[in-house]
Amino acid sequence: MSNIKPTLPRWTSDSSILFAVLLNVSCLYLRTSLFKFAMPSKVPGHCAFWALTQMAGVILRRCVSRTLLSASGAKGIRIRGTNRYHWTTLRAVTALTTGGAAFLLGFPTLSCLGHAAYLRVQSSAVVHALEKEEVLEQADYLYSCAETEKLYQLLLQYKDSDDAEFLWRLARASRGLSELPNMEDGRKKQLVFEGFEYAKKALEKDEKCFAAHKWYAVCLSDVGEYEGVKVKIGNSYIIREHLEKAIELNPKDATSLHILGYWCFAFAELPWYQRKVAAVIFSSPPTSTYEEALEFFLKAEEVDPNFYSKNLLMLGKTYLGMKDKQKALLYLTKAKEYPAHTLEDKEVHKEAVDLLKKLG
């Protein structure tokens, strides 16, 4: 029974949405009123009822936010939340009757600790699991819509968090903001190093988080652009190590596969004179081949077909490097025809068009 996850209603009419909002507000008011005397040492019944209304309010907020999201008309957007945690009746009753840690940790306001404790917890960096899911869902939605500045401002509130899920997303957002056109050079550099620090902290907090490894690798590569050739080549070993770890932790992440493919492509295409310089600095400099790069790019497409315009472009360029003109034309054409939703998509489109012109 504990595995049952109730399905929340999806409303479509404006009147239903308004009703849900009003019901949510009423519930919040009720919770606020009960809070004044919901002290467990004196009135445990009120405390339990307050907790149930708190839970109801959270669920209602989910209903409203999901309804408004679907009503916004967003299409083709991947939203987190298919595996969300919902309280069942059994879970709630068990927590309330046993009075164990599950109850104390299971509700956002930890009401049984009293009003003073509630205020302290609310002002701390601790984010409750249900609130965390809401913030992460909003962050992923903004990322999917390429709302880079809004995403950065949202996640910046959690820069002192100990949760890797917030930190790696903040690293990604910092990097994304640094790549916006017309970004001032000083601010760009600041964001690059800032993103690296967030990724580093995410990895320290959870070394089993595949995304922390992935964005640590990406941000370390960005930092290398400011630290010279020797540091950049030295970082390459570390970058590959973290990308391989990310893939080990999540073999189905197409982005990690793509980035490792890009790493391989970069070293496969390295000019001979740069190889000589690398050989002087390092006894065994990083090396790779077009065949190795192709393997990762194709695997990324297998995991998530057409997920990224640049993966299609890199497949075309890799086949060009392998002198396979026919397949190069195929993937360059796909890259050219890919819907340009972002600035990067537009850049990919332009490069694909230029390469196709050269191929005749």
C-alpha positions in Angstrom: 0.0 0.0 0.0 2.9 2.3 0.7 3.8 2.3 -3.0 0.5 3.7 -4.1 0.9 7.2 -5.6 -2.5 9.0 -5.9 -3.2 10.7 -9.2 -3.8 14.4 -8.7 -6.6 16.0 -10.7 -5.9 18.1 -13.8 -8.4 20.9 -14.3 -8.9 22.7 -17.6 -11.5 25.4 -17.0 -10.7 28.8 -15.6 -13.5 28.4 -13.0 -11.9 25.2 -11.7 -8.5 26.8 -11.5 -10.0 29.7 -9.5 -11.8 27.3 -7.2 -8.5 25.5 -6.6 -6.7 28.7 -5.8 -9.4 29.8 -3.4 -9.4 26.4 -1.7 -5.6 26.5 -1.4 -5.8 30.0 0.2 -8.5 28.8 2.6 -6.4 25.9 3.6 -3.4 28.1 4.2 -5.6 30.4 6.4 -6.8 27.4 8.4 -3.2 26.2 8.9 -2.2 29.6 10.0 -5.0 29.8 12.6 -4.3 26.4 14.0 -0.6 27.1 14.3 -1.3 29.5 17.2 -2.2 26.7 19.5 -0.8 23.5 17.8 1.7 22.7 20.5 2.3 18.9 20.7 3.0 18.9 24.5 -0.5 20.4 25.2 -2.8 19.7 22.3 -1.5 16.8 20.1 -4.8 16.5 18.4 -4.5 20.0 17.0 -0.9 19.4 16.0 -1.9 16.3 14.0 -4.8 18.2 12.3 -2.5 21.1 11.5 0.0 18.7 9.9 -2.8 17.2 7.8 -3.9 20.6 6.6 -0.2 21.5 5.8 0.0 18.3 3.7 -3.3 19.2 2.0 -2.0 22.7 1.2 1.1 21.3 -0.4 -0.9 18.9 -2.6 -3.3 21.6 -3.6 -0.4 23.9 -4.6 0.9 21.1 -6.8 -2.5 20.8 -8.5 -2.7 24.5 -9.1 0.9 24.8 -10.4 0.5 21.9 -12.7 -2.8 23.2 -14.0 -1.4 26.6 -14.7 1.6 25.0 -16.4 -0.5 23.0 -18.8 -2.8 26.0 -19.4 0.2 28.0 -20.5 0.3 26.1 -23.8 3.9 25.0 -23.5 4.5 22.1 -25.9 7.5 19.9 -26.3 8.8 20.8 -22.8 10.1 18.0 -20.6 9.0 18.6 -17.0 10.4 16.7 -14.0 7.8 15.2 -11.7 6.8 11.8 -13.1 8.3 10.1 -10.1 7.2 12.5 -7.5 6.7 11.5 -3.9 3.2 11.8 -2.6 1.9 11.2 0.9 -0.5 8.3 1.2 -3.0 8.0 4.0 -1.0 5.1 5.5 2.2 7.1 5.5 0.5 10.1 7.2 -1.2 8.0 9.8 1.9 6.0 10.6 4.0 9.1 11.0 1.4 10.8 13.2 0.8 7.8 15.5 4.4 6.7 15.9 5.7 10.2 16.5 9.0 9.2 14.9 11.5 11.0 12.8 9.4 10.5 9.7 6.8 12.9 11.1 9.3 15.5 12.2 11.0 15.5 8.8 8.0 14.9 6.7 6.3 18.3 6.9 7.7 21.6 5.7 7.3 23.6 8.9 8.2 20.9 11.5 5.3 22.3 13.5 5.8 19.9 16.4 9.0 21.7 17.3 7.0 24.8 18.2 6.7 28.3 16.8 10.3 29.5 17.7 11.8 26.4 16.1 9.6 26.9 13.1 10.9 30.4 12.5 14.5 29.2 12.9 14.0 26.4 10.4 12.3 28.7 7.9 15.1 31.2 8.0 17.8 28.5 7.5 19.2 27.1 4.3 17.3 23.8 4.8 14.8 23.2 2.0 12.1 20.7 2.6 11.8 17.8 0.2 8.5 18.8 -1.1 9.5 22.5 -1.5 12.7 21.2 -3.2 10.8 19.3 -5.8 8.8 22.4 -6.6 11.9 24.6 -7.0 13.7 22.0 -9.1 10.6 21.6 -11.3 10.5 25.3 -11.9 14.2 25.4 -12.6 14.1 22.6 -15.1 11.1 24.3 -16.8 13.0 27.6 -17.1 16.0 25.8 -18.4 14.0 24.0 -21.1 12.5 27.4 -22.1 16.0 29.0 -22.3 15.1 31.5 -19.6 18.7 31.8 -18.5 18.6 35.0 -16.4 15.4 34.0 -14.6 16.9 30.5 -14.0 20.1 32.0 -12.5 18.2 34.4 -10.2 15.9 31.5 -9.0 18.8 29.2 -8.2 21.1 31.9 -6.8 18.8 31.9 -3.7 20.2 28.4 -2.9 23.9 29.1 -3.5 24.6 28.2 0.2 22.6 25.0 0.0 24.2 21.6 0.9 22.1 19.9 -1.8 23.9 18.8 -4.9 20.7 19.1 -7.0 20.6 22.8 -6.5 24.3 23.3 -6.8 24.9 21.6 -10.1 22.0 23.4 -11.6 23.4 26.7 -10.4 26.7 25.8 -12.0 24.9 25.1 -15.2 22.9 28.4 -15.0 26.1 30.4 -14.2 27.8 28.9 -17.3 24.7 29.6 -19.4 24.6 33.2 -18.3 28.3 33.6 -19.1 27.6 32.5 -22.7 24.9 35.1 -23.4 25.7 37.5 -26.3 27.2 40.9 -25.3 28.3 39.6 -21.9 31.0 41.9 -20.6 34.3 40.1 -20.4 34.9 40.7 -16.7 31.4 39.5 -15.8 31.8 36.5 -18.1 35.0 35.4 -16.4 33.4 35.9 -13.0 30.5 33.7 -13.9 32.8 31.0 -15.4 34.8 30.7 -12.1 31.6 31.0 -10.1 30.0 28.1 -12.0 33.1 26.0 -11.4 32.9 26.6 -7.6 29.3 25.6 -7.5 30.0 22.4 -9.5 32.9 21.6 -7.2 30.7 22.1 -4.2 28.0 19.9 -5.7 30.6 17.1 -6.2 31.8 17.5 -2.6 28.2 17.2 -1.3 27.3 14.1 -3.4 30.0 12.2 -5.4 27.3 9.8 -6.6 25.4 12.5 -8.5 26.1 12.0 -12.2 25.2 15.6 -13.1 27.6 17.0 -10.6 30.4 15.1 -12.3 29.2 16.2 -15.7 29.0 19.9 -14.9 32.3 19.8 -13.0 33.9 18.5 -16.2 32.3 21.2 -18.3 33.1 24.1 -15.9 36.6 22.9 -15.5 37.1 23.0 -19.2 35.7 26.6 -19.2 38.1 27.7 -16.5 41.0 26.3 -18.5 40.4 28.9 -21.2 41.7 31.5 -18.7 44.6 29.5 -17.2 46.9 28.8 -20.2 47.7 25.9 -22.4 49.6 23.8 -19.9 46.8 24.0 -17.3 44.2 23.3 -20.0 45.9 20.2 -21.2 46.5 19.0 -17.7 42.8 19.5 -16.9 41.9 17.3 -19.9 42.7 14.1 -18.0 40.5 15.2 -15.1 37.7 16.2 -17.5 37.6 12.9 -19.2 37.7 11.1 -15.8 34.6 12.9 -14.6 32.7 12.5 -17.8 33.4 8.7 -17.7 32.2 8.7 -14.1 29.0 10.6 -15.1 28.3 8.0 -17.8 29.0 5.1 -15.4 26.5 6.6 -12.9 23.9 7.2 -15.6 24.6 5.5 -19.0 21.3 6.9 -20.4 22.4 10.6 -20.1 22.8 11.7 -23.7 24.5 15.0 -22.8 27.4 13.3 -21.0 27.9 11.0 -23.9 27.9 14.0 -26.3 30.4 15.9 -24.2 32.8 13.0 -24.0 32.4 12.6 -27.8 33.3 16.2 -28.2 36.4 15.7 -26.0 37.5 12.9 -28.2 36.8 14.9 -31.4 38.9 17.8 -30.1 41.9 15.7 -29.5 41.5 13.7 -32.7 41.5 17.0 -34.6 44.4 18.5 -32.7 47.0 19.9 -35.2 50.4 18.2 -35.3 52.3 21.2 -33.8 50.0 21.3 -30.8 50.6 17.6 -30.3 54.3 18.3 -30.3 53.9 21.0 -27.6 51.7 18.7 -25.5 54.4 16.0 -25.8 57.0 18.3 -24.5 54.9 19.3 -21.5 53.5 15.9 -20.8 55.1 12.5 -21.3 51.8 11.1 -22.5 49.5 13.8 -23.7 45.7 13.1 -24.1 44.9 11.4 -27.5 41.8 10.2 -29.2 40.4 9.3 -32.7 37.5 10.2 -34.8 36.3 6.6 -34.4 36.1 7.0 -30.7 34.3 10.3 -30.9 31.8 8.8 -33.4 31.1 6.0 -30.9 30.0 8.5 -28.2 28.0 10.7 -30.6 26.1 7.7 -32.0 25.4 6.4 -28.5 24.0 9.7 -27.5 21.6 9.6 -30.5 20.7 6.1 -29.6 19.8 7.1 -26.0 17.9 10.2 -27.0 17.3 10.7 -30.8 17.5 14.3 -32.0 18.0 15.6 -28.5 20.6 18.2 -29.5 21.3 20.1 -32.7 25.1 20.2 -31.9 25.2 16.4 -31.6 23.9 16.1 -35.2 26.5 18.7 -36.3 29.3 16.9 -34.6 28.3 13.6 -36.2 28.5 15.4 -39.6 31.9 16.8 -38.8 33.2 13.5 -37.5 32.2 11.7 -40.7 34.0 14.5 -42.6 37.1 13.8 -40.6 36.7 10.1 -41.5 36.3 11.0 -45.2 32.8 9.6 -45.3 31.1 12.3 -47.3 27.7 10.5 -47.7 27.1 10.2 -44.0 28.5 13.6 -43.4 25.9 15.1 -45.7 23.1 13.2 -44.0 23.9 14.5 -40.5 24.8 18.0 -41.6 21.4 18.2 -43.4 19.7 17.1 -40.2 21.6 19.7 -38.2 20.6 22.4 -40.8 16.9 21.4 -40.5 16.8 21.2 -36.7 14.3 23.7 -35.2 16.3 26.7 -34.0 14.9 27.4 -30.5 18.1 28.7 -28.9 21.0 30.9 -29.9 23.2 27.8 -30.1 20.7 26.1 -32.4 21.0 29.1 -34.7 24.8 28.9 -34.6 24.7 25.2 -35.4 22.3 25.9 -38.3 24.7 28.5 -39.8 27.8 26.2 -39.5 25.9 23.3 -41.0 24.8 25.5 -44.0 28.4 26.7 -44.5 29.8 23.1 -44.4 27.1 21.9 -46.8 28.0 24.7 -49.3 31.7 23.6 -49.1 30.7 20.0 -49.9 28.8 21.2 -52.9 
